[in-house]
Amino acid sequence: QVQLVELGGGLVQAGDSLRLSCGASEHSFSSYALGWFRQAPGKGREFVAAITRAGGSTNYADSVKGRFTISRDNAKNTVYLNMNNLKPEDTAVYYCAAELWGTGSALLEHYKYWGQGTQVTVSS
């Protein structure tokens, strides 16, 4: 069982930056690909970004490409999401998740372990 805890959410203005982090309790953290997903009010959970086990490959949703960057530090059992030029439509609860296959999939059903989420609110 992998426990994931997201930190770093908050209220910002459009154009601001924010950095989310997600720490894991699992000593085999590097065995998992990691992803960030988000869920806005009244909408389904959607893919944001993912990174493979060693961080050699990343994958982004078109809506965040060029603005968000995912990275990981396996020595610290932590994955990050740097978000720049935030827009009101980025407002959502952001979740990190661990994928057993290690591919950095964009598919929600490929992820087995989930954090509880952190709220990001972007005002216009």
All heavy atoms as an XYZ file, in Angstrom:
943
protein
N       0.857     -1.192      0.000
C       0.000      0.000      0.000
C       0.890      1.239      0.000
O       1.777      1.373      0.829
C      -0.894      0.009      1.245
C      -1.859      1.158      1.319
C      -3.041      1.001      0.401
O      -3.310     -0.098     -0.061
N      -3.725      2.093      0.124
N       0.625      2.133     -0.931
C       1.376      3.375     -1.026
C       0.487      4.513     -0.535
O      -0.631      4.683     -1.017
C       1.814      3.658     -2.473
C       2.565      4.976     -2.550
C       2.670      2.517     -3.001
N       0.985      5.270      0.392
C       0.244      6.438      0.880
C       0.848      7.687      0.265
O       2.052      7.910      0.376
C       0.290      6.498      2.399
C      -0.462      5.337      3.063
C      -0.480      5.452      4.569
O       0.425      6.023      5.165
N      -1.514      4.921      5.185
N      -0.003      8.475     -0.347
C       0.424      9.684     -1.029
C      -0.222     10.889     -0.375
O      -1.428     10.874     -0.084
C       0.027      9.628     -2.510
C       0.591      8.454     -3.312
C      -0.092      8.352     -4.664
C       2.098      8.598     -3.489
N       0.564     11.934     -0.151
C       0.055     13.139      0.490
C       0.466     14.351     -0.328
O       1.667     14.611     -0.492
C       0.577     13.281      1.930
C       0.045     14.571      2.559
C       0.182     12.069      2.766
N      -0.533     15.074     -0.823
C      -0.272     16.267     -1.621
C      -0.188     17.501     -0.732
O      -0.938     17.621      0.248
C      -1.393     16.503     -2.650
C      -1.604     15.352     -3.615
C      -2.698     14.408     -3.173
O      -3.014     14.384     -1.961
O      -3.258     13.696     -4.021
N       0.704     18.409     -1.110
C       0.861     19.676     -0.412
C       1.025     20.788     -1.433
O       1.434     20.536     -2.579
C       2.089     19.636      0.501
C       2.066     18.672      1.672
C       3.433     18.648      2.348
C       0.990     19.046      2.670
N       0.714     21.997     -1.019
C       1.066     23.151     -1.848
C      -0.078     23.854     -2.515
O       0.142     24.861     -3.214
N      -1.296     23.382     -2.345
C      -2.415     24.071     -2.959
C      -2.679     25.419     -2.299
O      -2.095     25.753     -1.272
N      -3.547     26.182     -2.926
C      -3.879     27.471     -2.348
C      -4.670     28.335     -3.312
O      -5.088     27.874     -4.372
N      -4.854     29.584     -2.904
C      -5.578     30.572     -3.708
C      -4.571     31.531     -4.328
O      -3.780     32.151     -3.598
C      -6.561     31.334     -2.819
C      -7.274     32.530     -3.451
C      -8.145     32.100     -4.613
C      -8.097     33.258     -2.385
N      -4.579     31.620     -5.640
C      -3.670     32.519     -6.349
C      -4.453     33.294     -7.398
O      -5.615     32.992     -7.676
C      -2.520     31.745     -7.022
C      -1.662     31.031     -5.980
C      -3.058     30.754     -8.050
N      -3.781     34.270     -7.985
C      -4.403     35.050     -9.051
C      -3.953     34.528    -10.409
O      -2.899     33.880    -10.523
C      -4.024     36.521     -8.905
C      -4.603     37.184     -7.662
C      -4.334     38.671     -7.618
O      -3.337     39.139     -8.158
N      -5.220     39.405     -6.977
N      -4.743     34.812    -11.406
C      -4.380     34.427    -12.765
C      -3.006     34.979    -13.116
O      -2.694     36.131    -12.807
C      -5.426     34.927    -13.751
N      -2.194     34.134    -13.729
C      -0.840     34.517    -14.085
C       0.202     34.143    -13.052
O       1.406     34.171    -13.343
N      -0.238     33.791    -11.866
C       0.694     33.402    -10.797
C       1.209     31.985    -11.011
O       0.749     31.248    -11.896
C       0.010     33.488     -9.440
C      -0.146     34.907     -8.942
O       0.413     35.825     -9.582
O      -0.854     35.102     -7.931
N       2.160     31.617    -10.169
C       2.726     30.272    -10.194
C       2.483     29.586     -8.854
O       2.305     30.245     -7.827
C       4.236     30.334    -10.464
O       4.502     30.897    -11.728
N       2.505     28.284     -8.903
C       2.304     27.476     -7.701
C       3.046     26.161     -7.892
O       3.145     25.657     -9.013
C       0.812     27.218     -7.491
C       0.276     26.907     -6.096
C       0.608     28.036     -5.122
C      -1.224     26.680     -6.164
N       3.545     25.625     -6.790
C       4.235     24.343     -6.865
C       3.550     23.362     -5.931
O       3.471     23.594     -4.719
C       5.696     24.481     -6.462
C       6.515     23.210     -6.680
C       7.848     23.302     -5.978
N       8.835     22.412     -6.549
C       9.974     22.081     -5.931
N      10.252     22.582     -4.743
N      10.839     21.271     -6.517
N       3.089     22.269     -6.490
C       2.527     21.188     -5.702
C       3.593     20.117     -5.480
O       4.443     19.895     -6.333
C       1.332     20.569     -6.417
C       0.198     21.502     -6.828
C      -0.922     20.696     -7.479
C      -0.315     22.294     -5.658
N       3.515     19.492     -4.331
C       4.382     18.352     -4.075
C       3.534     17.194     -3.559
O       2.450     17.392     -3.012
C       5.483     18.692     -3.069
O       4.922     19.018     -1.809
N       4.048     16.015     -3.754
C       3.347     14.808     -3.303
C       4.387     13.859     -2.740
O       5.263     13.388     -3.482
C       2.591     14.179     -4.461
S       1.808     12.606     -4.054
N       4.286     13.594     -1.462
C       5.207     12.692     -0.802
C       4.596     11.314     -0.630
O       3.380     11.172     -0.470
N       5.454     10.306     -0.686
C       4.995      8.919     -0.571
C       5.683      8.225      0.581
O       6.845      8.494      0.882
C       5.270      8.174     -1.868
N       4.952      7.308      1.186
C       5.501      6.560      2.312
C       6.240      5.325      1.866
O       6.948      4.712      2.652
C       4.350      6.135      3.242
O       3.452      5.301      2.530
N       6.102      4.961      0.608
C       6.595      3.686      0.100
C       8.086      3.752     -0.187
O       8.576      4.638     -0.879
C       5.838      3.350     -1.182
C       6.265      2.078     -1.858
C       6.118      0.853     -0.994
O       5.085      0.714     -0.334
O       7.059      0.042     -0.966
N       8.828      2.766      0.334
C      10.267      2.765      0.119
C      10.615      2.410     -1.310
O      11.715      2.698     -1.767
C      10.944      1.798      1.084
C      10.621      0.358      0.820
N       9.473     -0.235      1.263
C      11.288     -0.591      0.128
C       9.462     -1.496      0.882
N      10.534     -1.746      0.185
N       9.679      1.764     -2.037
C       9.923      1.428     -3.437
C       9.275      2.450     -4.364
O       8.760      2.103     -5.421
C       9.403      0.024     -3.737
O       8.025     -0.057     -3.464
N       9.314      3.683     -3.950
C       8.729      4.798     -4.697
C       9.158      4.805     -6.154
O       8.370      5.071     -7.056
C       9.147      6.096     -3.999
C       8.682      7.354     -4.626
C       7.384      7.800     -4.439
C       9.538      8.129     -5.398
C       6.948      8.983     -4.999
C       9.116      9.310     -5.961
C       7.813      9.745     -5.762
N      10.410      4.491     -6.402
C      10.940      4.554     -7.763
C      10.403      3.440     -8.653
O      10.669      3.426     -9.851
C      12.470      4.497     -7.729
O      12.901      3.297     -7.121
N       9.622      2.529     -8.085
C       9.020      1.456     -8.873
C       7.782      1.908     -9.626
O       7.293      1.191    -10.497
C       8.628      0.288     -7.958
O       9.746     -0.239     -7.299
N       7.280      3.088     -9.283
C       6.021      3.564     -9.841
C       6.226      4.757    -10.762
O       7.036      5.644    -10.470
C       5.086      3.998     -8.718
C       4.811      2.939     -7.682
C       5.555      2.886     -6.514
C       3.807      2.014     -7.868
C       5.309      1.918     -5.557
C       3.548      1.032     -6.924
C       4.302      0.995     -5.772
O       4.065      0.031     -4.831
N       5.464      4.776    -11.830
C       5.263      6.043    -12.542
C       4.285      6.857    -11.703
O       3.493      6.302    -10.934
C       4.701      5.796    -13.932
N       4.347      8.152    -11.834
C       3.500      9.025    -11.029
C       2.768     10.002    -11.922
O       3.313     10.476    -12.930
C       4.354      9.788    -10.019
C       5.055      8.887     -9.006
C       6.173      9.635     -8.318
C       4.070      8.348     -7.987
N       1.573     10.299    -11.535
C       0.769     11.219    -12.315
C       0.074     12.238    -11.446
O      -0.097     12.042    -10.240
N      -0.289     13.337    -12.089
C      -1.147     14.343    -11.466
C      -2.452     14.405    -12.265
O      -2.432     14.439    -13.509
C      -0.491     15.719    -11.478
C       0.616     15.888    -10.489
C       1.955     15.728    -10.716
C       0.486     16.242     -9.108
N       2.665     15.963     -9.558
C       1.790     16.288     -8.558
C      -0.604     16.538     -8.280
C       2.038     16.614     -7.204
C      -0.359     16.856     -6.956
C       0.943     16.888     -6.426
N      -3.544     14.414    -11.530
C      -4.861     14.554    -12.112
C      -5.559     15.703    -11.399
O      -5.118     16.143    -10.330
C      -5.666     13.259    -11.944
C      -5.152     12.115    -12.761
C      -4.018     11.413    -12.370
C      -5.794     11.726    -13.915
C      -3.527     10.359    -13.122
C      -5.315     10.667    -14.682
C      -4.185      9.981    -14.287
N      -6.651     16.173    -11.971
C      -7.407     17.225    -11.309
C      -8.898     17.033    -11.555
O      -9.299     16.415    -12.540
C      -6.956     18.606    -11.783
C      -7.257     18.914    -13.248
C      -6.624     20.238    -13.630
N      -6.905     20.599    -15.015
C      -6.377     21.646    -15.644
N      -5.524     22.441    -15.002
N      -6.707     21.903    -16.889
N      -9.670     17.587    -10.638
C     -11.117     17.486    -10.749
C     -11.730     18.818    -10.360
O     -11.610     19.252     -9.208
C     -11.658     16.369     -9.870
C     -13.132     16.093    -10.068
C     -13.560     14.763     -9.483
O     -12.849     14.139     -8.704
N     -14.731     14.299     -9.878
N     -12.363     19.446    -11.331
C     -13.053     20.710    -11.100
C     -14.472     20.413    -10.632
O     -15.008     19.329    -10.884
C     -13.071     21.532    -12.384
N     -15.109     21.370     -9.966
C     -16.475     21.148     -9.493
C     -17.412     20.756    -10.625
O     -17.443     21.398    -11.679
C     -16.854     22.512     -8.905
C     -15.558     23.139     -8.536
C     -14.573     22.669     -9.557
N     -18.147     19.676    -10.410
C     -19.116     19.233    -11.402
C     -18.536     18.526    -12.607
O     -19.266     18.203    -13.550
N     -17.245     18.264    -12.581
C     -16.599     17.604    -13.727
C     -15.896     16.329    -13.279
O     -15.668     16.101    -12.094
C     -15.592     18.553    -14.380
C     -16.219     19.790    -14.993
C     -15.206     20.583    -15.780
C     -15.849     21.785    -16.458
N     -14.859     22.569    -17.258
N     -15.545     15.511    -14.243
C     -14.816     14.290    -13.952
C     -13.343     14.555    -13.708
O     -12.827     15.636    -13.982
N     -12.678     13.574    -13.183
C     -11.241     13.701    -12.927
C     -10.492     13.583    -14.248
O     -10.756     12.658    -15.040
C     -10.791     12.610    -11.954
C      -9.447     12.861    -11.323
C      -9.204     11.923    -10.168
N     -10.159     12.136     -9.080
C     -10.047     11.567     -7.879
N      -9.025     10.765     -7.616
N     -10.953     11.796     -6.957
N      -9.561     14.498    -14.481
C      -8.851     14.508    -15.754
C      -7.348     14.480    -15.557
O      -6.819     14.973    -14.559
C      -9.235     15.744    -16.577
C      -8.803     17.062    -15.992
C      -9.051     18.239    -16.932
O      -9.685     18.053    -17.990
O      -8.607     19.349    -16.595
N      -6.689     13.929    -16.536
C      -5.238     13.819    -16.538
C      -4.594     15.189    -16.692
O      -5.061     16.017    -17.467
C      -4.818     12.911    -17.689
C      -3.336     12.867    -17.936
C      -2.490     12.187    -17.083
C      -2.789     13.527    -19.039
C      -1.125     12.146    -17.314
C      -1.430     13.487    -19.281
C      -0.591     12.799    -18.416
N      -3.501     15.390    -15.953
C      -2.729     16.625    -16.067
C      -1.315     16.327    -16.580
O      -0.876     16.873    -17.581
C      -2.645     17.355    -14.717
C      -1.739     18.579    -14.819
C      -4.038     17.753    -14.231
N      -0.606     15.456    -15.879
C       0.781     15.169    -16.247
C       1.216     13.862    -15.620
O       0.639     13.423    -14.616
C       1.707     16.296    -15.784
N       2.228     13.238    -16.202
C       2.765     12.003    -15.644
C       4.255     11.928    -15.931
O       4.767     12.573    -16.848
C       2.055     10.790    -16.224
N       4.927     11.111    -15.116
C       6.369     10.950    -15.261
C       6.724      9.494    -14.997
O       6.151      8.859    -14.116
C       7.113     11.908    -14.300
C       8.608     11.928    -14.558
C       6.809     11.582    -12.832
C       9.315     13.093    -13.871
N       7.642      8.968    -15.767
C       8.028      7.568    -15.631
C       8.902      7.359    -14.403
O       9.264      8.293    -13.702
C       8.746      7.093    -16.891
O       9.805      8.028    -17.210
C       7.793      7.012    -18.060
N       9.234      6.103    -14.156
C       9.883      5.718    -12.896
C      11.144      6.515    -12.590
O      11.319      7.006    -11.483
C      10.247      4.241    -12.938
C       9.069      3.293    -12.954
C       9.563      1.854    -12.874
N       8.480      0.889    -12.915
C       8.217      0.140    -13.957
N       8.938      0.235    -15.053
N       7.224     -0.732    -13.895
N      12.018      6.621    -13.577
C      13.287      7.314    -13.351
C      13.226      8.775    -13.773
O      14.244      9.478    -13.691
C      14.405      6.601    -14.102
N      12.070      9.194    -14.239
C      11.910     10.588    -14.645
C      12.393     10.887    -16.041
O      12.489     12.054    -16.430
N      12.675      9.847    -16.813
C      13.220     10.071    -18.136
C      12.210     10.497    -19.183
O      12.579     11.025    -20.242
N      10.947     10.290    -18.885
C       9.900     10.644    -19.847
C       8.721     11.263    -19.116
O       8.357     10.827    -18.029
C       9.451      9.393    -20.598
O       8.461      9.708    -21.549
N       8.149     12.291    -19.737
C       6.987     12.958    -19.167
C       5.877     13.036    -20.212
O       6.115     12.893    -21.407
C       7.334     14.369    -18.682
O       7.898     15.114    -19.773
C       8.345     14.327    -17.540
N       4.689     13.293    -19.708
C       3.493     13.305    -20.538
C       2.574     14.383    -19.980
O       2.404     14.467    -18.758
C       2.832     11.916    -20.475
C       1.671     11.771    -21.414
O       1.496     12.542    -22.337
N       0.868     10.739    -21.186
N       2.015     15.221    -20.854
C       1.183     16.319    -20.390
C      -0.138     16.390    -21.164
O      -0.198     16.076    -22.361
C       1.900     17.663    -20.575
C       3.135     17.819    -19.747
C       4.385     17.501    -20.262
C       3.055     18.276    -18.432
C       5.535     17.644    -19.491
C       4.190     18.425    -17.658
C       5.432     18.096    -18.199
O       6.558     18.234    -17.423
N      -1.152     16.843    -20.483
C      -2.395     17.191    -21.165
C      -2.150     18.440    -22.005
O      -1.359     19.312    -21.631
C      -3.492     17.450    -20.140
N      -2.834     18.526    -23.124
C      -2.646     19.682    -24.012
C      -2.952     20.996    -23.303
O      -2.332     22.023    -23.575
C      -3.542     19.536    -25.238
C      -3.050     18.461    -26.192
O      -1.869     18.054    -26.099
O      -3.848     18.023    -27.040
N      -3.889     20.955    -22.379
C      -4.328     22.178    -21.713
C      -3.272     22.778    -20.793
O      -3.365     23.957    -20.433
C      -5.597     21.901    -20.907
O      -5.358     20.896    -19.938
N      -2.269     21.984    -20.417
C      -1.244     22.496    -19.497
C       0.146     22.488    -20.117
O       1.101     22.979    -19.502
C      -1.215     21.688    -18.185
C      -2.600     21.657    -17.550
C      -0.681     20.277    -18.401
N       0.258     21.961    -21.309
C       1.566     21.851    -21.960
C       2.182     23.234    -22.121
O       1.522     24.178    -22.567
C       1.390     21.162    -23.312
C       2.626     20.459    -23.824
C       2.300     19.604    -25.048
C       1.458     18.410    -24.666
N       1.207     17.502    -25.816
N       3.443     23.344    -21.723
C       4.126     24.624    -21.803
C       3.962     25.492    -20.572
O       4.681     26.479    -20.402
N       3.038     25.150    -19.694
C       2.813     25.915    -18.461
C       3.161     25.106    -17.211
O       3.637     25.661    -16.222
C       1.353     26.366    -18.374
C       0.918     27.263    -19.502
C      -0.484     27.834    -19.249
N      -1.503     26.792    -19.140
C      -2.282     26.633    -18.072
N      -2.167     27.431    -17.026
N      -3.196     25.676    -18.066
N       2.907     23.805    -17.251
C       3.137     22.938    -16.092
C       4.343     22.043    -16.365
O       4.581     21.626    -17.496
C       1.926     22.047    -15.828
C       0.698     22.756    -15.320
C       0.585     24.137    -15.336
C      -0.366     22.020    -14.806
C      -0.541     24.777    -14.857
C      -1.506     22.640    -14.336
C      -1.597     24.021    -14.363
N       5.065     21.727    -15.290
C       6.199     20.821    -15.380
C       6.135     19.818    -14.243
O       6.046     20.206    -13.072
C       7.534     21.574    -15.312
O       7.592     22.549    -16.359
C       8.706     20.609    -15.472
N       6.201     18.548    -14.589
C       6.242     17.493    -13.579
C       7.684     17.035    -13.414
O       8.432     16.946    -14.391
C       5.311     16.319    -13.958
C       5.223     15.315    -12.808
C       5.746     15.657    -15.256
C       4.152     14.241    -13.027
N       8.059     16.760    -12.178
C       9.395     16.247    -11.903
C       9.315     15.364    -10.658
O       8.310     15.375     -9.950
C      10.395     17.389    -11.695
O      10.018     18.193    -10.580
N      10.365     14.628    -10.411
C      10.371     13.759     -9.241
C      11.765     13.681     -8.662
O      12.766     13.841     -9.369
C       9.850     12.358     -9.593
C      10.710     11.581    -10.554
C      10.004     10.295    -11.000
N       9.811      9.370     -9.899
C       9.003      8.309     -9.961
N       8.314      8.070    -11.076
N       8.878      7.498     -8.929
N      11.817     13.405     -7.383
C      13.068     13.180     -6.675
C      12.910     11.857     -5.945
O      12.292     11.806     -4.867
C      13.351     14.328     -5.708
C      14.707     14.217     -5.030
O      15.268     13.108     -4.980
O      15.187     15.244     -4.527
N      13.446     10.811     -6.505
C      13.260      9.488     -5.920
C      13.975      9.341     -4.567
O      13.551      8.553     -3.724
C      13.722      8.409     -6.889
C      12.748      8.227     -8.043
O      11.585      8.648     -7.970
N      13.206      7.618     -9.121
N      15.008     10.105     -4.359
C      15.703     10.058     -3.071
C      14.837     10.625     -1.950
O      14.998     10.259     -0.786
C      17.016     10.827     -3.163
N      13.911     11.509     -2.322
C      13.019     12.116     -1.337
C      11.603     11.562     -1.407
O      10.710     12.044     -0.710
C      12.975     13.636     -1.543
C      14.300     14.336     -1.297
C      14.175     15.834     -1.474
C      15.491     16.545     -1.188
N      15.388     18.011     -1.377
N      11.399     10.564     -2.262
C      10.060      9.976     -2.427
C       9.015     11.049     -2.705
O       7.910     11.048     -2.126
C       9.646      9.183     -1.177
C      10.327      7.826     -1.098
O      11.226      7.533     -1.881
N       9.942      7.025     -0.133
N       9.345     11.966     -3.591
C       8.466     13.102     -3.834
C       8.344     13.388     -5.337
O       9.339     13.294     -6.069
C       8.990     14.364     -3.120
O       9.089     14.093     -1.717
C       8.045     15.540     -3.316
N       7.140     13.733     -5.739
C       6.880     14.187     -7.097
C       6.339     15.616     -7.012
O       5.641     15.960     -6.052
C       5.906     13.256     -7.833
C       4.567     13.180     -7.127
C       5.725     13.672     -9.281
N       6.687     16.423     -7.986
C       6.328     17.834     -7.981
C       5.525     18.186     -9.234
O       5.666     17.558    -10.278
C       7.587     18.707     -7.946
C       8.507     18.417     -6.805
C       9.606     17.568     -6.966
C       8.295     18.984     -5.550
C      10.464     17.300     -5.912
C       9.148     18.713     -4.492
C      10.230     17.869     -4.686
O      11.069     17.598     -3.626
N       4.735     19.226     -9.094
C       4.067     19.811    -10.249
C       4.241     21.325    -10.150
O       3.636     21.964     -9.298
C       2.584     19.450    -10.293
C       1.850     19.919    -11.546
C       2.348     19.168    -12.779
C       0.339     19.740    -11.391
N       5.095     21.856    -11.011
C       5.277     23.295    -11.086
C       4.279     23.858    -12.087
O       4.239     23.432    -13.241
C       6.702     23.640    -11.521
C       7.692     23.444    -10.404
O       7.723     24.194     -9.444
N       8.498     22.405    -10.507
N       3.488     24.798    -11.614
C       2.414     25.355    -12.439
C       2.665     26.852    -12.625
O       2.706     27.596    -11.642
C       1.059     25.122    -11.764
C       0.799     23.655    -11.450
S      -0.843     23.359    -10.759
C      -0.687     24.175     -9.177
N       2.856     27.254    -13.855
C       3.091     28.651    -14.189
C       1.935     29.207    -15.005
O       1.181     28.457    -15.632
C       4.387     28.793    -14.978
C       5.602     28.379    -14.184
O       5.702     28.668    -12.995
N       6.535     27.695    -14.835
N       1.830     30.523    -15.004
C       0.794     31.203    -15.785
C      -0.576     30.560    -15.549
O      -1.278     30.183    -16.494
C       1.153     31.175    -17.272
C       0.253     32.051    -18.110
O      -0.365     32.983    -17.599
N       0.154     31.737    -19.383
N      -0.928     30.452    -14.300
C      -2.181     29.789    -13.947
C      -3.379     30.563    -14.463
O      -3.363     31.809    -14.521
C      -2.268     29.601    -12.434
C      -1.431     28.437    -11.904
C      -1.163     28.590    -10.418
C      -2.122     27.109    -12.197
N      -4.408     29.817    -14.827
C      -5.633     30.391    -15.370
C      -6.812     29.976    -14.483
O      -6.748     28.934    -13.823
C      -5.858     29.874    -16.795
C      -4.696     30.140    -17.737
C      -4.944     29.512    -19.099
C      -3.776     29.768    -20.042
N      -4.017     29.166    -21.372
N      -7.887     30.741    -14.504
C      -9.055     30.354    -13.691
C      -9.540     28.939    -14.000
O     -10.020     28.242    -13.096
C     -10.090     31.415    -14.073
C      -9.282     32.616    -14.408
C      -8.061     32.082    -15.106
N      -9.390     28.514    -15.233
C      -9.835     27.163    -15.600
C      -8.934     26.066    -15.027
O      -9.255     24.881    -15.151
C      -9.947     27.008    -17.123
C      -8.717     27.429    -17.895
C      -8.835     28.850    -18.417
O      -9.326     29.738    -17.670
O      -8.410     29.079    -19.575
N      -7.842     26.439    -14.407
C      -6.999     25.458    -13.704
C      -7.523     25.166    -12.299
O      -6.993     24.288    -11.610
C      -5.559     25.960    -13.602
C      -4.869     26.073    -14.948
O      -5.038     25.161    -15.777
O      -4.160     27.080    -15.162
N      -8.532     25.900    -11.882
C      -9.119     25.686    -10.554
C      -9.680     24.280    -10.442
O     -10.492     23.855    -11.266
C     -10.227     26.718    -10.293
O      -9.642     28.026    -10.234
C     -10.943     26.423     -8.984
N      -9.210     23.552     -9.438
C      -9.619     22.155     -9.259
C      -8.958     21.613     -8.000
O      -8.060     22.242     -7.431
C      -9.196     21.312    -10.460
N      -9.398     20.431     -7.619
C      -8.656     19.651     -6.640
C      -7.641     18.819     -7.419
O      -8.001     18.135     -8.378
C      -9.581     18.738     -5.821
C      -8.755     17.879     -4.860
C     -10.607     19.561     -5.057
N      -6.393     18.910     -7.012
C      -5.313     18.206     -7.697
C      -4.915     16.976     -6.896
O      -4.691     17.052     -5.681
C      -4.117     19.126     -7.888
C      -4.316     20.102     -9.020
C      -5.214     21.158     -8.892
C      -3.633     19.960    -10.221
C      -5.423     22.049     -9.939
C      -3.833     20.849    -11.271
C      -4.729     21.882    -11.122
O      -4.934     22.757    -12.158
N      -4.813     15.857     -7.602
C      -4.475     14.579     -6.989
C      -3.191     14.019     -7.601
O      -2.999     14.099     -8.813
C      -5.573     13.551     -7.232
C      -6.930     13.920     -6.691
C      -7.834     14.655     -7.447
C      -7.325     13.509     -5.418
C      -9.079     14.994     -6.962
C      -8.575     13.826     -4.921
C      -9.438     14.567     -5.697
O     -10.675     14.884     -5.200
N      -2.357     13.443     -6.775
C      -1.267     12.654     -7.328
C      -1.630     11.182     -7.211
O      -2.438     10.786     -6.358
C       0.067     12.957     -6.658
S       0.225     12.414     -4.968
N      -1.042     10.383     -8.082
C      -1.381      8.969     -8.138
C      -0.172      8.172     -8.599
O       0.686      8.680     -9.323
C      -2.554      8.752     -9.087
N      -0.142      6.914     -8.194
C       0.967      6.019     -8.531
C       0.491      4.912     -9.457
O      -0.556      4.287     -9.212
C       1.563      5.412     -7.259
N       1.253      4.712    -10.512
C       0.909      3.732    -11.534
C       1.897      2.576    -11.489
O       3.105      2.783    -11.596
C       0.958      4.394    -12.913
C       0.593      3.491    -14.063
C       1.365      3.821    -15.327
O       1.800      4.962    -15.472
O       1.550      2.910    -16.142
N       1.388      1.369    -11.363
C       2.245      0.205    -11.198
C       3.049     -0.131    -12.453
O       4.173     -0.629    -12.355
C       1.405     -1.006    -10.787
C       0.746     -0.927     -9.407
C      -0.121     -2.173     -9.178
C       1.790     -0.808     -8.316
N       2.475      0.134    -13.630
C       3.133     -0.301    -14.858
C       4.340      0.561    -15.211
O       5.162      0.173    -16.027
C       2.129     -0.300    -16.012
C       1.024     -1.273    -15.793
C       0.954     -2.240    -14.846
C      -0.190     -1.368    -16.545
N      -0.222     -2.926    -14.964
C      -0.946     -2.425    -15.991
C      -0.700     -0.653    -17.634
C      -2.186     -2.785    -16.485
C      -1.942     -1.026    -18.130
C      -2.661     -2.077    -17.552
N       4.402      1.745    -14.641
C       5.580      2.571    -14.859
C       5.641      3.305    -16.180
O       6.687      3.842    -16.536
N       4.538      3.346    -16.923
C       4.585      3.921    -18.269
C       4.295      5.414    -18.313
O       4.503      6.052    -19.329
C       3.569      3.211    -19.177
O       2.252      3.447    -18.667
C       3.832      1.720    -19.229
N       3.765      5.966    -17.238
C       3.371      7.370    -17.282
C       2.103      7.573    -18.084
O       1.974      8.528    -18.847
N       1.163      6.695    -17.870
C      -0.090      6.709    -18.625
C      -0.940      7.931    -18.309
O      -0.880      8.494    -17.215
C      -0.875      5.442    -18.284
O      -2.178      5.493    -18.819
N      -1.768      8.292    -19.279
C      -2.742      9.373    -19.082
C      -4.102      8.820    -18.654
O      -5.036      9.594    -18.433
C      -2.900     10.177    -20.365
N      -4.196      7.516    -18.541
C      -5.478      6.888    -18.238
C      -5.661      6.722    -16.744
O      -4.855      6.069    -16.063
C      -5.580      5.531    -18.929
C      -5.504      5.576    -20.453
C      -5.567      4.170    -21.036
C      -6.612      6.428    -21.018
N      -6.725      7.255    -16.231
C      -7.019      7.242    -14.806
C      -7.043      5.811    -14.253
O      -6.547      5.550    -13.163
C      -8.361      7.938    -14.588
C      -8.854      8.182    -13.187
C      -9.666      9.485    -13.165
C      -9.726      7.045    -12.694
N      -7.586      4.893    -15.026
C      -7.765      3.520    -14.529
C      -6.457      2.764    -14.387
O      -6.422      1.678    -13.805
C      -8.722      2.740    -15.438
C      -8.298      2.677    -16.891
C      -8.942      3.765    -17.729
O      -9.213      4.865    -17.194
O      -9.168      3.517    -18.929
N      -5.364      3.306    -14.887
C      -4.058      2.667    -14.758
C      -3.398      2.969    -13.413
O      -2.362      2.391    -13.099
C      -3.134      3.104    -15.894
C      -3.482      2.508    -17.216
N      -2.747      2.756    -18.368
C      -4.476      1.668    -17.594
C      -3.282      2.102    -19.373
N      -4.331      1.441    -18.934
N      -3.983      3.870    -12.663
C      -3.377      4.298    -11.415
C      -4.060      3.612    -10.241
O      -5.276      3.645    -10.107
C      -3.456      5.814    -11.290
C      -2.524      6.499    -12.258
C      -2.846      6.641    -13.594
C      -1.279      6.966    -11.834
C      -1.964      7.236    -14.489
C      -0.406      7.575    -12.718
C      -0.752      7.698    -14.046
O       0.119      8.277    -14.926
N      -3.239      3.041     -9.396
C      -3.788      2.230     -8.299
C      -3.881      3.002     -6.989
O      -4.820      2.804     -6.228
C      -2.916      0.986     -8.102
C      -3.427      0.053     -7.018
C      -2.657     -1.241     -6.985
C      -3.236     -2.176     -5.937
N      -2.523     -3.475     -5.898
N      -2.901      3.838     -6.718
C      -2.865      4.529     -5.430
C      -3.065      6.024     -5.657
O      -2.471      6.603     -6.576
C      -1.535      4.279     -4.724
C      -1.250      2.831     -4.479
C      -0.225      2.179     -5.168
C      -2.008      2.105     -3.569
C       0.036      0.840     -4.951
C      -1.752      0.766     -3.346
C      -0.736      0.138     -4.048
O      -0.490     -1.187     -3.820
N      -3.868      6.626     -4.772
C      -4.233      8.027     -4.920
C      -4.058      8.771     -3.605
O      -4.290      8.214     -2.534
C      -5.696      8.144     -5.354
C      -5.941      7.648     -6.731
C      -6.136      6.348     -7.116
C      -5.999      8.428     -7.912
N      -6.305      6.281     -8.473
C      -6.235      7.552     -8.991
C      -5.883      9.787     -8.182
C      -6.353      7.982    -10.312
C      -5.995     10.230     -9.484
C      -6.225      9.335    -10.540
N      -3.668     10.031     -3.722
C      -3.683     10.900     -2.569
C      -5.074     11.468     -2.353
O      -5.995     11.202     -3.131
N      -5.227     12.278     -1.317
C      -6.533     12.829     -0.984
C      -6.809     14.153     -1.676
O      -7.938     14.646     -1.620
C      -6.660     12.985      0.533
C      -6.680     11.636      1.259
C      -7.011     11.787      2.727
O      -6.656     12.769      3.353
N      -7.679     10.808      3.274
N      -5.803     14.715     -2.306
C      -6.015     15.916     -3.100
C      -5.699     17.199     -2.366
O      -5.737     17.263     -1.135
N      -5.390     18.211     -3.149
C      -5.148     19.552     -2.611
C      -5.843     20.560     -3.527
O      -5.781     20.441     -4.754
C      -3.643     19.838     -2.485
O      -3.450     21.104     -1.850
C      -2.931     19.848     -3.834
N      -6.498     21.531     -2.925
C      -7.296     22.493     -3.679
C      -6.408     23.594     -4.263
O      -5.599     24.200     -3.546
C      -8.358     23.117     -2.786
C      -9.190     24.202     -3.452
C     -10.136     23.643     -4.505
O     -10.831     22.667     -4.245
N     -10.180     24.282     -5.671
N      -6.603     23.850     -5.546
C      -5.967     24.988     -6.210
C      -7.088     25.868     -6.754
O      -7.939     25.395     -7.511
C      -5.043     24.529     -7.355
C      -4.545     25.734     -8.151
C      -3.872     23.736     -6.802
N      -7.084     27.110     -6.351
C      -8.085     28.059     -6.811
C      -7.386     29.246     -7.452
O      -6.517     29.869     -6.832
C      -8.977     28.547     -5.658
O      -9.580     27.415     -5.020
C     -10.056     29.475     -6.162
N      -7.766     29.536     -8.696
C      -7.149     30.639     -9.434
C      -8.225     31.693     -9.695
O      -9.213     31.421    -10.372
C      -6.543     30.160    -10.760
C      -5.813     31.302    -11.450
C      -5.602     28.982    -10.526
N      -8.016     32.858     -9.144
C      -8.988     33.937     -9.332
C      -8.603     34.785    -10.542
O      -7.429     34.945    -10.868
C      -9.063     34.799     -8.080
O      -7.820     35.436     -7.848
N      -9.598     35.337    -11.168
C      -9.349     36.150    -12.378
C      -9.100     37.605    -12.043
O      -9.280     38.039    -10.925
C     -10.545     36.036    -13.313
O     -11.713     36.445    -12.652
